[in-house]
Amino acid sequence: MMIIIPICSIIFLLFIIFDLAPRFIEKQWKVFWFYTVLISFSFVIHILVVLDFKLPSPAVPIKRLVSYIFGLQG
């Protein structure tokens, strides 16, 4: 099970090399920082899931948001 962490770390590293580095070189700062935040967030979530950390479900906040946007009662 712990072999998943190094394998996925290599995959994340490949994403950084082939997708994030060109954005930095081309000085596309908005895209670079957006990708940096998304990749960092997904890597942290991945590590927490692999380590069997109990993550809260986003279903309730999403349901509340959709209900608020569309004015649904329920």
C-alpha positions as CSV (number, residue, x, y, z in Angstrom):
1,M,0.0,0.0,0.0
2,M,2.8,2.4,0.8
3,I,4.3,1.9,-2.7
4,I,1.5,4.0,-4.0
5,I,3.0,7.2,-2.5
6,P,6.3,7.0,-4.4
7,I,4.6,6.0,-7.6
8,C,2.1,8.8,-7.5
9,S,4.8,11.2,-6.4
10,I,6.6,10.4,-9.6
11,I,3.4,11.0,-11.6
12,F,2.9,14.4,-9.9
13,L,6.6,15.2,-10.6
14,L,6.0,14.5,-14.2
15,F,3.0,16.8,-14.2
16,I,5.2,19.5,-12.7
17,I,8.0,19.0,-15.2
18,F,5.8,18.7,-18.4
19,D,2.9,21.0,-17.5
20,L,4.0,23.5,-14.8
21,A,7.6,24.2,-15.8
22,P,6.7,25.5,-19.3
23,R,4.2,27.9,-17.7
24,F,7.0,29.3,-15.5
25,I,9.4,29.6,-18.4
26,E,6.8,31.4,-20.6
27,K,6.0,33.6,-17.6
28,Q,2.3,32.8,-17.6
29,W,1.9,33.7,-14.0
30,K,-1.8,33.4,-13.5
31,V,-1.9,29.9,-15.1
32,F,1.3,28.9,-13.2
33,W,-0.1,29.8,-9.8
34,F,-3.5,28.3,-10.6
35,Y,-1.8,25.0,-11.6
36,T,0.5,25.2,-8.5
37,V,-2.5,25.5,-6.2
38,L,-4.4,22.7,-7.9
39,I,-1.5,20.3,-8.0
40,S,-0.6,21.0,-4.4
41,F,-4.1,20.6,-3.2
42,S,-4.6,17.3,-5.1
43,F,-1.2,16.0,-3.9
44,V,-2.2,16.7,-0.2
45,I,-5.6,15.0,-0.7
46,H,-3.9,12.0,-2.3
47,I,-1.5,11.6,0.6
48,L,-4.3,11.9,3.1
49,V,-6.4,9.3,1.3
50,V,-3.5,6.8,1.0
51,L,-2.8,7.2,4.7
52,D,-6.4,6.4,5.5
53,F,-7.1,9.8,6.9
54,K,-10.9,10.3,7.3
55,L,-11.8,13.2,5.0
56,P,-15.2,14.9,5.4
57,S,-17.7,14.5,2.5
58,P,-18.2,17.7,0.4
59,A,-21.8,16.5,-0.4
60,V,-23.6,18.6,2.2
61,P,-21.9,22.0,1.4
62,I,-22.4,21.3,-2.3
63,K,-26.1,20.6,-1.8
64,R,-26.5,23.7,0.3
65,L,-24.7,25.8,-2.4
66,V,-26.9,24.4,-5.2
67,S,-30.0,25.0,-3.1
68,Y,-29.0,28.5,-2.4
69,I,-28.1,29.3,-6.1
70,F,-31.4,27.9,-7.5
71,G,-33.5,29.0,-4.6
72,L,-34.7,25.5,-3.7
73,Q,-36.5,24.7,-0.5
74,G,-35.8,21.4,1.2
